[in-house]
Amino acid sequence: GSDSETELKTTKRKKSSTHGIQTVVDEWLDTYKQSREAGLLVLINFIVQACGCKVVTEDMFSSMQNAEIISTLTKEFSEQDSVNYPLSTPGPHLKRFKASLCEFAKVLVRSCRNSLVYDEYLFPSLLALLTGLSDSQVRAFRHTSTLLMKLMTGLVEVAALLSVQIQTIQRRYDIENNKAAFEKVPQRLEELQGTLSQEELSSLMNATFRGVFVHRYRDKLPEIRVACIEELGKWLKTDPEDFLNDGCLKYLGWTLHDKQSPVRLQCVRALQGLYQEKEFIGRLELFTSRFKERILSMVLDKEPDVALEVVSLLLLIQSTEEGLTEDEHGHIYPLVYASHRGLACAAGNFL
């Protein structure tokens, strides 16, 4: 049927796009391996042009700090440009550009995960620039750099994999170390110990979280707040050891009060992703006790789409050990009479 054909075309287009981006990243990697300064400048210019801005010259790059570069770009950037930057373009172009930019960040980290992530130059330099751009008064800079937190999401995925590898290596190290003295191989112990010391990722993620997310999750632009919460939901789920704690979860709780419905919706969906995971429930106990009242009140959200997702979230909470009381059920039952069909169906499902 026509729907199947459309889906097939979309899948082919996505595969083609991903292949094209991989080619671009591979070509850039060749440039970076020949000269890391030249390669970084190419990447920086890709980012500033994605903001709708002019390029950073070699002189600027070699003689200026990040703050000075951003200040120069800001002066050259008119208010008119700030309104009409690529991520603000209406229509299908916006969707394609946004998807390609996100895919580029993902492919870049994936291509560097076994080598350049640890070179102590590329990602620290890149994330420092993005942190500076995210703090700018220019909307285009803040919006584009916040979207590029996808780089952070890529690093979180690498960190989660690395954590598993380190646990395996630690076990092997302990086995080797517990052997009798005549059985030990000193060189093998040194190799295993060296592998365990790769902790650059933690400092990179921490700096990005504090430098970008903590400031931008309350940005005045709703699109930026949505982008922040979307990525936070992924970090919490992908790397619970580093992120699934009350210090990070509180941002989801606070955002449940956001004035804009797309932000509240993104927040509820992020929570659904967490409550679906049975092994996370214990870590969510304090969050549940602190914010359950707010979640219950959101079944009457002025935006029916948000209320619908809240009922689905409460169904997940109900299935936990603590669950909901009979009085709390009473918030949801009357919604079977809601005029919004989806919301009435969700309440019926809960009932």
C-alpha positions in Angstrom: 0.0 0.0 0.0 1.0 3.7 -0.2 1.8 3.8 3.5 4.3 0.9 3.2 5.9 2.6 0.2 6.2 5.9 2.1 7.8 4.1 5.0 10.2 2.2 2.8 11.2 5.5 1.0 11.7 7.2 4.4 13.9 4.2 5.6 16.0 4.4 2.4 16.4 8.1 2.8 17.6 7.8 6.4 20.1 5.0 5.5 21.4 7.2 2.6 21.6 10.2 4.9 23.5 8.2 7.6 25.9 6.8 4.9 26.5 10.3 3.6 27.2 11.7 7.1 29.6 8.8 7.8 31.5 9.7 4.7 31.7 13.3 5.7 33.0 12.3 9.2 35.5 9.8 7.7 36.9 12.6 5.4 37.1 15.0 8.4 39.0 12.3 10.5 41.6 12.2 7.7 42.0 15.9 8.0 42.2 15.8 11.8 44.8 13.0 11.7 47.1 15.1 9.4 46.7 18.2 11.6 44.6 18.3 14.7 44.5 22.1 14.8 43.3 22.3 11.1 40.8 19.5 11.8 39.4 21.2 14.9 39.0 24.5 13.0 37.0 22.7 10.2 34.7 21.3 12.9 34.4 24.6 14.7 33.4 26.3 11.4 30.9 23.6 10.7 29.2 24.4 14.1 29.3 28.2 13.7 27.9 27.9 10.2 25.1 25.6 11.6 24.3 28.6 13.9 23.9 30.7 10.7 27.2 32.5 11.3 30.3 33.5 9.4 33.5 31.4 9.7 36.2 31.5 12.3 39.5 32.5 10.5 42.8 30.8 11.1 44.1 34.1 12.7 41.1 34.1 15.1 41.6 30.5 16.0 45.3 30.7 16.7 45.3 34.1 18.6 42.0 34.2 20.5 40.4 32.4 23.4 36.9 30.9 23.1 35.3 33.9 24.8 37.0 36.3 22.4 36.0 34.2 19.3 32.3 34.1 20.5 32.4 37.9 21.2 33.7 38.6 17.7 31.1 36.3 16.1 28.4 38.0 18.2 29.3 41.5 16.9 29.2 40.2 13.3 25.8 38.6 14.0 22.9 40.9 13.4 19.5 40.6 15.2 17.9 39.7 11.9 20.3 36.8 11.6 19.4 35.7 15.1 15.8 35.3 14.1 16.5 33.5 10.8 19.1 30.9 11.8 18.9 27.3 10.3 17.2 25.7 13.4 14.4 28.4 13.2 13.6 27.7 9.5 9.9 26.6 9.2 8.8 23.6 7.2 10.4 20.3 6.2 13.9 22.0 5.9 14.0 22.4 9.7 13.2 18.8 10.3 15.8 17.6 7.9 18.5 20.0 9.1 17.8 19.1 12.8 17.9 15.3 12.1 21.1 15.6 10.1 22.8 17.7 12.8 21.9 15.2 15.5 23.0 12.3 13.3 26.3 14.1 12.6 27.0 14.4 16.4 26.1 10.7 16.9 28.3 9.5 14.0 31.2 11.7 15.1 31.3 10.2 18.7 30.8 6.7 17.4 33.7 7.1 15.0 36.0 8.4 17.7 34.9 6.2 20.6 38.0 4.0 20.7 40.6 6.6 20.0 40.1 10.4 19.7 37.6 10.5 22.7 40.7 10.0 24.8 43.2 12.3 23.0 42.6 15.1 25.6 42.3 17.7 22.8 39.4 17.2 20.4 36.4 16.8 22.8 37.6 19.1 25.6 38.1 21.9 23.0 34.8 21.2 21.2 32.8 21.0 24.4 34.4 24.1 25.8 33.3 26.0 22.7 29.8 24.6 22.9 29.6 25.6 26.6 30.6 29.2 25.6 28.1 29.3 22.8 25.3 27.9 25.1 25.8 30.9 27.4 25.5 33.5 24.7 22.7 36.1 24.5 22.3 35.2 20.8 19.4 32.8 20.5 20.9 31.0 17.5 24.1 30.2 19.4 22.2 28.9 22.5 19.8 26.8 20.5 22.3 25.1 18.1 24.9 24.4 20.9 22.2 22.9 23.2 21.0 20.6 20.4 24.7 19.5 20.0 24.4 18.1 23.6 23.9 15.0 21.4 27.7 14.9 21.6 27.3 14.5 25.3 24.7 11.7 24.8 27.3 9.9 22.6 29.9 10.2 25.3 27.4 8.9 27.9 26.9 5.8 25.7 30.6 5.3 25.4 31.0 5.8 29.2 28.2 3.2 29.9 30.1 0.6 27.6 33.4 1.5 29.2 31.9 1.0 32.7 31.0 -2.6 31.7 34.4 -3.2 30.3 36.1 -1.8 33.4 34.1 -4.1 35.6 35.3 -7.1 33.5 38.9 -5.8 33.6 38.7 -5.2 37.4 37.6 -8.9 37.9 40.4 -10.1 35.7 42.9 -7.8 37.6 41.6 -9.2 41.0 42.0 -12.8 39.7 45.5 -12.0 38.5 46.5 -10.2 41.7 45.2 -13.0 43.9 47.4 -15.5 42.3 50.3 -16.9 44.2 53.5 -14.8 43.8 55.2 -17.3 41.4 52.1 -17.3 39.1 51.8 -13.6 38.8 52.8 -11.8 35.5 53.9 -8.2 36.5 53.5 -7.0 32.9 49.9 -8.3 32.7 49.0 -6.6 36.0 50.4 -3.2 34.7 48.4 -3.6 31.4 45.2 -4.2 33.3 45.8 -1.4 35.8 46.5 1.0 32.8 43.2 0.1 31.2 41.4 1.0 34.5 42.7 4.6 34.6 40.6 5.9 31.6 38.5 8.4 33.4 38.6 11.5 31.1 35.0 10.8 30.1 33.7 11.5 33.6 35.3 15.0 33.7 34.1 15.8 30.2 30.5 14.7 31.0 30.5 16.5 34.3 31.8 19.8 32.7 29.1 19.6 30.0 26.3 18.8 32.4 27.3 21.8 34.7 28.3 24.1 31.9 25.4 23.6 29.5 22.5 21.6 30.9 22.3 23.2 34.3 21.9 26.7 32.7 19.9 25.8 29.6 17.2 23.6 31.1 15.5 26.8 32.2 16.2 28.8 29.0 13.5 31.3 28.0 13.2 29.5 24.7 10.9 26.4 25.0 12.7 24.5 22.2 15.9 24.7 24.2 14.3 23.4 27.4 12.7 20.5 25.4 16.1 19.6 23.9 17.7 19.6 27.4 15.0 17.3 29.0 15.1 15.0 26.0 18.8 14.4 26.4 18.6 14.2 30.2 16.1 11.4 29.8 18.6 9.5 27.6 21.5 10.0 30.1 19.5 8.8 33.0 18.5 5.6 31.2 21.7 4.9 29.4 24.1 5.5 32.3 22.2 5.0 35.5 25.4 4.6 37.5 26.5 8.2 36.8 23.1 9.9 36.3 20.2 8.1 38.0 20.4 9.9 41.3 18.4 12.5 43.1 20.8 15.3 42.0 19.9 14.7 38.4 16.3 13.5 38.8 15.3 16.8 40.6 15.6 18.6 37.2 12.8 16.4 35.8 10.7 17.1 39.0 11.1 20.9 38.6 10.3 20.8 34.9 7.0 19.2 35.6 5.9 22.7 36.5 7.0 24.3 33.2 4.6 26.8 31.7 4.9 25.3 28.1 3.2 22.1 27.4 5.9 20.6 25.0 8.4 20.8 27.9 6.0 19.1 30.3 5.2 16.5 27.7 8.9 15.7 27.1 9.5 15.5 30.9 6.6 13.0 31.4 7.9 10.9 28.5 11.4 10.9 30.0 9.9 9.6 33.3 7.9 6.9 31.5 11.3 5.6 30.1 12.6 5.3 33.7 9.6 3.8 35.3 9.5 1.1 32.6 12.8 -0.2 33.9 12.1 -2.5 36.9 15.7 -2.3 38.2 15.4 1.6 38.4 12.4 1.6 40.8 14.4 1.5 44.0 16.4 4.5 42.9 13.2 6.4 42.0 11.6 6.0 45.5 12.5 9.4 46.8 11.6 11.1 43.5 8.2 9.4 43.6 7.5 10.5 47.1 8.5 14.1 46.4 6.7 14.6 43.0 3.8 12.1 43.0 1.4 14.8 44.1 2.4 17.0 41.2 2.1 14.1 38.7 -1.4 13.3 40.0 -2.5 16.9 39.6 -1.3 16.8 35.9 -4.1 14.4 34.9 -6.1 17.7 34.7 -3.4 19.4 32.6 -4.8 22.0 30.2 -3.2 20.2 27.3 -5.0 16.8 26.8 -1.9 15.2 25.2 0.1 15.9 28.4 -2.7 14.5 30.6 -2.9 11.4 28.4 0.8 10.7 28.9 0.5 11.4 32.6 -2.2 8.7 33.0 0.2 6.2 31.2 3.0 7.3 33.6 0.7 6.7 36.6 -0.1 3.3 35.3 3.6 2.5 35.4 3.9 4.0 38.9 0.9 1.9 40.0 2.7 -1.3 39.0 5.6 -0.5 41.4 5.8 -1.9 44.9 4.6 1.4 46.5 1.9 1.9 43.9 -1.0 4.4 44.4 -3.6 4.6 47.1 -7.3 4.3 46.5 -7.6 8.0 47.1 -5.0 8.6 44.4 -6.9 6.4 42.0 -9.8 8.8 42.4 -7.9 11.5 40.5 -7.9 9.3 37.4 -11.2 7.4 37.3 -13.4 10.4 36.4 -11.3 11.0 33.2 -13.2 8.1 31.5 -15.8 10.8 30.9 -13.3 13.2 29.3 -14.3 14.7 25.9 -10.8 14.0 24.6 -11.1 10.5 23.3 -7.4 9.5 23.8 -7.5 10.7 27.4 -10.8 8.9 28.1 -9.3 5.6 26.6 -6.1 6.0 28.7 -8.2 6.4 31.9 -10.3 3.4 30.9 -7.1 1.4 30.5 -6.0 2.5 34.0 -9.4 1.6 35.4 
